[in-house]
Amino acid sequence: MKQEKERNENVVAGRNPVLELLNSGRDIEKILVRKGDRTGSVNLIIAKAKERGIPLVDAENGKLDSLAGGVAHQGVIALASEKEYCSVDDILRIAEERGEKPLILLSDGIDDPHNLGAIIRTAECTGAHGLLIPKRRAVGLTSVVEKASAGALEHFAVAKIGNVAQTIDELKEKGLWVFCAEAGGQRYDQADYDLPMVLVLGSEGFGVSRLVREKCDFTVSIPMRGKITSYNVSSAAAILLCETQRQRYLK
């Protein structure tokens, strides 16, 4: 089962994700196209693949279904080289090169690949500099994450970290302020995000762990009027990141 998971992490399924993969310059072993399908953006994918000398293979739909593992492939799958994880320092360097205050997301146990992909998509759109993922008890960069990010993963820095609490301590020593998205905190739109910061997002079922929450400098919360107890983590991330973007760049 472990080998199957590793292989699937290198499968990029769907027309837009494959186009973004081609545009990113990442190494691609080959691209499989549904036999007889030459409609719409498939022709653009084929043209770009030929420009880069990437092998094109006609494949039956059943083969594509098997490789995609439940992801909607739209008749196109790329077998890519494994996406390289970067380091925390690499992410800080990205912010420095842009002349911006660091904005880093930290996943404290997010295990739904659709949520992680949606968060990456919003983070890339709003100008965040990178994402930190724990090596254990959290989803990695699977093909489902790639698909849910709508290609944003190819343009976004992701680092794997060991101990979350220890990483927070190290980032605070580097001058970053740590915000925790949890209930019972300051209203999110009354906080100041125009500073070097880390935004911690908790797991879908349990939120941010107690130890990690205690390490954070600020807790911010989104008002609710409904009957359920919390927003989906990717929805909460979108609200917070849009407010961060407004404060930083849309004054």
N, C-alpha and C positions, 0 to 999 in steps of 0.2 A: 504493500500500500504506500510506503514511503516513496519508492521509486516513481509510482504513478503520479503522486502529488508533485514531485519535483519536475516531472516532464510537463505536466499541465501548466505549471507556472511559466513555461516558455511558449505556450500557445496563446496567440492573440487572435481573437475571433471578431468578425464584424467589419463592415466596409470602412466606417469612419476610424475605428481604432487601428486598422491596418494602414490606412492612409497616413494617420499621425505617426505611426511607427516608421513608415517609409520616409516621412519628412524629418524625423528626428535624427536620421543617420545611423541608428543602432544596427548592428550586424543582424542579418536575416539569413537563415539557412535556405529556406524555400518558401514559396507561397502556393497554397492549394486553392484552386478555383473550381467551383461546381461545373461539371461537364456540360457544355452547351450554353452556359450563362455568360453572356457578353452584353449586359444591359447597364445603363447608367454609369455609376462611378466605378464599376468593375473594369471598364475600359481604361480609366485613368490609373487604377492600381496596376493593371498590366503594363501600361506604358512606362510608369515610374519604375516598376520592377525591371523592365528591359533596360532602361537607362542605367540602372545600377548593377546590371548583370546578375540579378537574382533569379535562380531557377523557378520556372512556373510549371505547375503540375495540374493536369485535369484530374478531378476526383469525383467519385460518386457521392451523392448526398449523404448516404449512410456513413461513409468514411468521415465526412466532415462532422456529422452529428456525434460520432464516437470521439473524435479529437476535441470537440468543443465542450464536451462534458456538461451539456445542458444550457450553455450560453448560446444566444441567438447569433448564428454566424453569418447569416445573409449571403451564403454561398462563397465566403472567402475566409481563409484561415492562413495566418503566417506562423511559421516556426522560427522564433527569434532566439538569438543568443540570450542567456540569462541577463536580466537587467541588473546592473551593478548598483549595489548599495554604496552610499558615500559615508563619510564620517560626520560627526557633529561639527567639527572644525570646518569641514567643507561647506556646510550650510551657513555657518557664520561668515565664511569668506564670500559667499554669494551676496549676502546682505551688504558686506563691506564694499564689494565691487560695484554694487548698484548705488552706493552712497545712501543707504537706508538703514533705519533702526531694525534689528532683527525681529522677525515675526515667525516663530517656530511653533508647530503643533506637536503635541505629545499624546499618543494613544496609550491610555492606561487600561488595556485589556479589551479593546474593540475586537470582536470576533466575527462580525458579519461582513463578508467581503463586499456586499452591495453598499453598505454604509461607508466602509473605508474608501471605496472607489468614488462615491458621491462627495465625500469630504475632500479627497484629493482634487476633484474637479473644481469645487468651490474655492479651495485654497489657491490653486493655480490662477483662477480667474480674478481673485481679489488681491494678488500680489504677495502672498505668504512665501517664505523662503525655503521651507522644507518641513518634513514630517519625521518624527522619531517613533519607531515601533519596537516594543520589547521583543526579545528573541523567544520568549516563552509566553504562553497563555494569551496570544493575540494572533490575528490573521496576518499572513505575509502578503507578498505581491503575487497573487494568483491570477489566472486568466479572467476570473470573474471580477476581480478588482480592476484589472485593465479595461474590461468592457464597461464597467460601471463608471469609470473615470472619463469615458468618451474621448480617450486619447490624451488626456491631461497628464497621465502618469509618465509619458515619454518626455515631458518638459518640466518635471518636478523632481526635486531631490528628496530621497528617502534614506534615512540611516537606521540601522538596527542597533539597539542599545541593550545593555545587561540589566542592571538593577535600576528601576525607575526612580526611586527615592534618591539614590546616589547620583544619578544623572542630574536631577533637579538641583542638588547641592552644588554640583560642578558648574552648572549654568548660572546659578546665583553668584558664584564666585567670579564669573566672567562679566557680571554686571547686568544680568537679565532679571526681570521681574516675572514672577510666575502667577498666572491666573488659573483658577479652577472653575469649570462650568458645573455648578451644582445648585441644588435648591437651598434656600435659607441664606443667601448672600446678598450683596449689594445689587440693586437693579442694574442690569447690564448696560443700559444706555446712560447711566450716571457715572460709570467708571472711565478712567483716562487710559486709553490704549496707545497714545502717541509716545511710546517709550520702548526700549528694548524688552521684548517679552516672549514668554512661552505660554501657550494656551493648552491646558490639560483637558482632555475629553475622556470620559469614563466609559466603561463597558455598557452594553445595552441593558443587561439585567441588573447590574449592581452599582452602576455609576462609578465615580472616582473612589478608590479605596481610602480607608480612614488615614493610613499612614501618609499616603501621597497628599491627601487634602491638608493634613497638618503641616506639610512642607511648603504649601503654597502661600504666597503673600496676600492674595486677594481671592475671594469667592464671588462670582457673579452669577446672577440668576435671571431668567426670562419670565416675566409675569404670565400667569395662566388663568383662564376663566372657565375651562371645561372640567369634566369630571375625572379624566385620567390624570395620572400623577406626573407625567413628564413628556417632553418632546422626544421624538426620535433623535438620536445623537447626530445624524447628518443634518437634520433640520436645524437643530440648535447650533451646530457649527456654522451653518450658513448665516443665521441671524447674527451671530457674534462676529464673524469675519466681515460681513457687510458693514457693520457698525465700526469695526476697526479700520476698514478701508475709508469710510466716510471721514473719520477723525484724522486720518493720516494724509489723505490725498485729495479730498473733495471739499476742503474748507473754502 
